[in-house]
Amino acid sequence: MTDQSDTDQSDTGQNDTPRGAQNGTVAHGTGPERTERFEIRGRVGAASFPPWIRRHGARLGLECRDLAQQEARVSLLLTGPPALLDAMEMGCSLGPWDIWVEQIDRFPLFPDAPDGAADD
């Protein structure tokens, strides 16, 4: 006799865990990755915001680097699929309780080069 749970997953090809998800992170979406500079403006000087950004970026599987914070601006580079960069923008706009985001500007790096590489 076959276990019902094995049959259900193999017949539908579905399970409860997103494909490739490990340790609470979401698998990268399909499509090319790109690097964008995010500039987040508002009351964003709280010490809790940079770790919050890194933690949520990691959950989405994004690479976060060069994060710089001032009282009214946070600037950082994020690399990942466009759909997950969009999700990160949405998350940052809501942010933790102790910040207030007024505006997020996104600047693609090397938009004409494949995979965000510089033209030589």
C-alpha positions in Angstrom: 0.0 0.0 0.0 1.3 3.5 -0.9 1.4 6.3 1.6 -1.2 8.9 0.7 1.1 11.9 1.2 3.7 10.5 -1.2 1.0 10.0 -3.8 -0.4 13.5 -3.4 2.9 15.2 -3.9 4.0 13.1 -6.8 0.7 13.4 -8.6 0.4 17.1 -8.3 4.1 18.1 -8.2 3.2 20.4 -5.3 4.2 20.7 -1.7 4.1 23.3 1.0 7.7 24.5 0.6 8.7 26.9 -2.2 11.1 25.3 -4.6 14.7 25.8 -3.4 13.6 27.3 -0.1 16.0 26.6 2.8 16.2 28.0 6.3 13.2 30.3 5.8 14.5 32.0 2.6 12.5 32.3 -0.6 14.1 30.8 -3.7 15.3 33.1 -6.4 12.7 33.8 -9.1 13.4 32.9 -12.7 15.1 35.4 -15.0 18.3 37.3 -14.9 19.5 39.0 -11.8 20.2 42.7 -11.7 21.9 45.1 -9.3 20.1 48.3 -8.2 21.0 51.1 -5.8 18.1 51.8 -3.5 17.9 55.2 -1.9 15.3 55.3 0.9 14.3 58.7 2.2 12.3 59.8 5.2 12.8 59.3 9.0 15.0 56.3 8.5 17.8 56.9 11.1 16.7 54.3 13.6 19.4 51.8 14.5 17.0 49.0 13.9 16.6 49.7 10.2 19.9 48.4 8.7 19.6 45.0 10.4 15.9 44.9 9.3 16.9 45.5 5.7 19.6 42.9 5.7 17.4 40.3 7.4 14.5 40.8 5.0 16.8 40.9 2.0 18.3 37.6 3.0 14.8 36.1 3.4 14.2 37.0 -0.2 17.5 35.6 -1.3 18.9 39.1 -2.2 22.5 40.1 -1.9 22.7 43.4 0.1 25.9 45.4 0.3 27.3 48.9 0.7 24.6 49.9 3.1 25.0 53.5 4.4 22.6 55.2 6.8 22.0 58.8 7.6 19.2 60.3 9.6 17.1 61.1 6.5 18.5 58.6 3.9 19.6 55.0 3.6 21.5 53.9 0.5 22.3 50.3 -0.4 23.0 48.0 -3.3 20.7 45.0 -3.8 21.2 42.2 -6.3 18.6 39.6 -7.3 15.7 38.9 -9.8 13.6 42.0 -10.6 10.4 40.6 -9.0 12.2 40.1 -5.7 13.8 43.6 -5.9 10.2 44.8 -6.3 9.1 42.8 -3.2 12.0 44.4 -1.2 10.9 47.8 -2.2 7.4 47.1 -0.9 8.8 45.7 2.3 11.0 48.7 2.9 8.1 51.1 2.2 6.3 49.5 5.1 9.5 49.0 7.2 9.7 48.4 10.9 7.6 50.4 13.3 10.2 53.0 14.3 10.9 54.4 10.8 8.9 56.3 8.3 9.7 55.9 4.6 8.6 58.8 2.4 10.3 57.9 -0.9 12.3 55.0 -2.4 14.4 55.7 -5.5 15.9 52.8 -7.5 18.8 53.1 -9.9 19.8 50.1 -12.0 23.5 49.7 -12.3 24.8 49.2 -15.8 21.3 48.7 -17.3 22.6 48.0 -20.8 25.1 45.3 -19.8 24.1 41.6 -19.1 23.9 40.5 -15.5 24.7 44.0 -14.2 28.3 43.8 -15.5 30.2 46.9 -16.6 30.8 47.5 -20.3 34.5 47.4 -21.2 
